Amino acid sequence: MRVIFMGSPEFSVPVLEALHAEHEVVCVYCQPPRPAGRGKKDRPTAVQARAEELGLMVRHPERLRDAAAQAEFAALQADVAVVVAYGLILPQAVLDAPRLGCLNIHASLLPRWRGAAPIHRAIIAGDAETGVCIMQMEAGLDTGPVLLRETLAIGGEETTGELHDRLSLMGAELIVRALDQLPELTPEVQPDEGVSYAHKIDKAEARVDWRRSAEEVARLINGLSPFPGAWCETPAGRLKLLKARVVAGDGAAGEVLGGLVIACGSGAVEILRAQRQGKRVMEADELLRGLDLPVGTVLDAPPA
């Protein structure tokens, strides 16, 4: 098939590679390069970098509502467009341009977790499973009929970064299968029941409230890892918390019970991976060699 690929972050790269191996990718659309790093130099997206390595044509328009951009898109005469974490809303003229329409790879079991941050929200909510849906795109937010879905169990201590990588590979495999089977697939209209929205992560959510249960605290830490990263204040400065598990323990909320075991409103969590300001990410045993947190130290809690 003649395929237009539309994606931007690292999550989308395995999908691009899988499509390139099986079909003719006639153009890659992604977000424009933006300032990044200490020098604030323009940095291309992960998709653009990989597409250029593969010798593919890349476009990164600021918007797709211009008639000229829509005409350029239609002129590609694609059979299908595959969209995964692209970052722009597609107007109806773009949705209608490919012969077989536009397919979206969404990292949740729709209609649960429509929207921007389905992987984060599934972990933070304590979902036991998630998955990938291949969906026919329409004007609504992740409302289109589902062509294929596959389920994946979420590990008890799995972080968003770890789950992200597994879902990315699953999405790559599933879209290739969907394109191979496209004439035989029956679209499944999403039910009205069970709809939830995965709102974009707000950095204000990232400060840990130790008064919450250990289960909630661990899910927040794992759900916000690696980005933006849950955090707390310690006597030695801010600490970004990147992996945690629930353990037995009892004490005042935020109290250090030994090592990196911290009491919560009920139960306790053990911090397995963290990062001090200006330092690299470390596993707990290495971190503790340079971080003095005596038993009984009480870490901060947000004001009541």
C-alpha positions in Angstrom: 0.0 0.0 0.0 0.9 3.7 -0.4 1.0 4.8 3.2 1.3 8.3 4.8 2.7 8.0 8.3 1.9 10.6 10.9 3.6 10.5 14.3 6.2 12.4 16.3 7.6 10.9 19.6 9.7 7.8 20.2 6.5 5.7 20.7 5.8 6.1 17.0 9.2 5.0 15.7 8.7 1.2 15.8 5.4 1.7 13.9 7.2 3.6 11.2 9.9 1.0 10.9 7.3 -1.8 10.7 5.3 0.0 8.0 8.5 0.8 6.0 9.4 -2.9 6.0 6.0 -3.9 4.6 4.6 -1.0 2.5 5.6 2.1 0.5 5.7 5.0 3.0 5.2 7.9 0.6 5.6 10.6 3.2 6.1 11.1 6.9 4.3 13.9 8.8 5.6 14.9 12.2 5.8 17.9 14.6 8.3 20.6 13.6 11.8 20.7 15.2 11.6 22.6 18.5 14.2 24.1 20.9 15.6 21.5 23.3 18.5 20.9 25.6 20.8 23.5 27.3 21.6 25.2 24.0 17.9 25.5 23.1 18.8 24.5 19.5 16.0 23.1 17.3 15.8 19.4 17.7 13.9 17.1 15.3 11.4 14.7 16.6 12.3 11.0 17.0 10.2 10.2 14.0 11.8 12.8 11.8 15.3 11.6 12.7 14.4 8.0 11.9 12.5 8.8 8.7 15.5 10.7 7.4 17.8 7.8 8.2 15.4 5.6 6.2 15.5 8.1 3.3 11.8 9.0 3.5 10.2 12.3 2.6 9.4 14.3 5.7 6.9 17.2 6.2 6.2 19.0 9.4 3.6 21.7 8.9 2.6 23.8 11.8 -1.1 23.1 10.9 -3.2 21.2 8.4 -6.1 23.5 8.1 -4.5 25.5 5.2 -5.9 24.7 1.8 -2.3 24.4 0.4 -1.3 21.9 3.1 -4.4 19.8 2.5 -3.8 19.9 -1.3 -0.2 18.7 -0.7 -1.5 15.9 1.4 -4.2 14.8 -1.1 -1.6 14.9 -4.0 0.3 12.0 -2.4 -2.6 9.7 -3.5 -2.2 7.5 -0.5 -4.2 4.3 0.0 -4.2 4.9 3.8 -2.7 7.2 6.5 -1.5 5.7 9.8 -1.6 8.1 12.7 0.1 7.5 16.1 0.8 10.2 18.6 1.1 12.8 15.9 0.2 15.9 17.8 -2.2 17.7 15.5 -6.0 17.4 15.0 -6.7 16.2 11.4 -9.4 18.3 9.6 -12.1 16.4 7.7 -10.4 17.1 4.3 -7.3 15.3 5.5 -9.3 12.4 7.0 -11.1 12.0 3.7 -8.0 12.2 1.4 -6.6 8.7 1.5 -8.5 6.1 -0.4 -9.1 3.9 2.7 -9.1 6.7 5.2 -7.0 7.3 8.2 -6.2 4.7 10.9 -5.1 5.6 14.4 -3.1 3.5 16.8 -4.3 4.2 20.3 -2.6 2.8 23.4 -5.7 1.9 25.5 -8.7 -0.3 25.3 -11.2 2.2 23.9 -13.5 3.7 25.0 -11.5 3.7 28.2 -8.8 6.4 28.2 -9.5 8.4 25.1 -7.1 11.4 24.9 -3.6 12.5 25.4 -2.1 10.3 28.2 -3.7 6.9 28.2 -0.6 5.0 29.4 0.0 7.3 32.4 -3.6 7.3 33.4 -4.0 3.5 33.2 -1.1 3.0 35.7 -2.2 5.9 38.0 -5.7 4.5 38.1 -4.5 1.0 39.0 -5.9 -0.7 35.9 -5.0 -4.4 35.7 -4.8 -4.3 31.9 -4.5 -2.1 28.9 -3.8 -2.6 25.2 -3.8 -1.2 21.7 -6.7 -0.4 19.4 -6.5 0.2 15.7 -9.3 2.7 15.1 -10.8 4.3 12.0 -10.4 8.1 12.6 -13.3 10.5 12.6 -13.7 14.1 13.8 -14.3 13.3 17.5 -11.5 12.6 20.0 -10.7 8.9 19.7 -14.3 8.1 19.0 -14.0 6.2 15.8 -14.9 2.5 15.3 -12.3 -0.1 16.3 -10.9 -2.5 13.7 -8.6 -4.5 15.9 -7.7 -4.6 19.6 -5.2 -6.5 21.7 -5.0 -6.7 25.5 -1.9 -6.5 27.7 -1.6 -7.1 31.4 0.0 -4.2 33.4 2.7 -5.4 35.8 2.3 -4.6 39.4 5.4 -2.4 39.5 5.5 -1.4 35.9 6.3 2.2 35.0 4.8 4.3 32.2 8.2 4.1 30.4 8.3 0.3 30.6 4.6 -0.1 29.5 5.1 2.5 26.7 7.8 0.3 25.1 5.7 -2.8 25.2 2.7 -1.1 23.8 4.7 0.6 21.1 5.9 -2.8 19.8 2.4 -4.2 20.1 1.1 -1.3 18.0 3.6 -1.8 15.3 2.7 -5.5 15.0 -1.1 -4.8 15.1 -1.1 -2.1 12.4 0.7 -4.4 10.0 -1.8 -7.1 10.7 -4.7 -4.6 10.3 -3.4 -3.4 6.9 -3.0 -7.0 5.7 -6.6 -7.9 6.8 -8.2 -4.5 6.1 -10.9 -5.7 3.5 -12.0 -8.4 5.9 -12.2 -6.4 9.1 -15.5 -5.3 10.6 -15.5 -1.9 12.3 -16.8 -2.1 15.9 -18.6 1.0 17.0 -17.4 2.1 20.5 -20.0 1.7 23.2 -21.3 4.7 25.1 -20.6 3.0 28.4 -17.2 3.0 29.9 -15.9 6.2 28.3 -13.1 7.9 30.2 -10.6 10.6 29.3 -6.9 10.5 29.7 -6.3 14.2 30.3 -2.8 15.6 29.6 -0.5 15.2 32.7 -0.3 18.5 34.6 3.0 19.0 36.4 1.0 20.1 39.5 0.0 16.4 39.9 3.6 15.3 40.3 4.2 16.3 43.9 3.7 13.3 46.2 1.2 13.5 48.9 2.4 11.0 51.5 -1.0 11.1 53.3 -2.5 9.0 50.5 -2.5 5.2 50.6 0.7 3.3 49.7 -1.1 1.9 46.6 -2.0 5.4 45.4 1.5 6.7 46.0 3.2 3.8 44.2 0.8 4.1 41.2 1.5 7.9 41.0 5.3 7.4 41.1 5.3 4.6 38.5 2.7 6.3 36.3 4.7 9.5 36.1 8.0 7.8 35.3 10.1 8.8 33.5 8.2 12.0 32.6 7.4 14.3 34.2 8.5 12.3 37.3 6.8 12.4 40.7 8.8 14.3 43.4 9.2 15.2 47.0 11.4 17.5 49.1 14.0 15.9 51.3 16.5 17.7 53.8 19.0 17.3 50.9 16.8 18.9 48.3 14.2 17.8 45.8 14.1 14.1 44.9 12.5 12.8 41.7 10.9 9.4 42.3 11.0 7.0 39.3 10.0 3.5 40.5 8.3 2.3 43.7 6.5 -0.7 45.2 4.2 -1.2 48.1 5.7 -2.8 51.2 4.7 -3.4 54.8 5.4 -0.6 57.1 3.7 1.8 59.5 4.5 5.4 60.6 3.6 9.0 60.2 2.9 10.0 56.6 6.2 10.8 54.9 8.3 9.2 57.6 11.5 7.4 56.6 11.2 3.9 58.0 14.7 2.7 56.9 16.6 3.0 53.6 14.1 4.4 51.1 11.0 2.9 52.7 8.5 5.7 53.3 5.3 5.5 55.4 2.1 6.7 53.7 -1.4 7.4 55.0 -1.8 3.7 55.1 1.0 1.2 54.4 4.4 2.2 53.0 6.3 2.3 49.7 9.9 1.5 48.9 11.5 3.7 46.4 13.5 1.6 43.9 14.8 4.3 41.5 15.2 8.0 41.9 17.1 11.1 40.8 18.6 14.0 42.8 18.6 17.4 41.3 21.6 17.8 38.9 22.4 14.0 39.2 21.8 11.0 37.0 19.1 8.5 37.7 20.2 5.9 40.3 18.9 2.7 41.8 18.1 2.9 45.5 21.2 1.3 46.9 23.5 3.6 44.9 21.5 6.6 45.7 21.6 5.9 49.5 25.4 6.0 49.4 25.2 9.7 48.9 21.9 10.6 50.4 21.6 10.7 54.2 18.0 10.0 55.2 18.0 8.8 58.9 15.1 6.7 60.2 12.5 9.1 61.5 13.1 11.8 58.9 9.7 13.1 57.7 9.6 14.1 54.1 7.3 16.9 53.0 3.6 16.7 52.5 1.6 19.3 50.5 -0.4 21.7 52.7 -3.8 20.6 53.8 
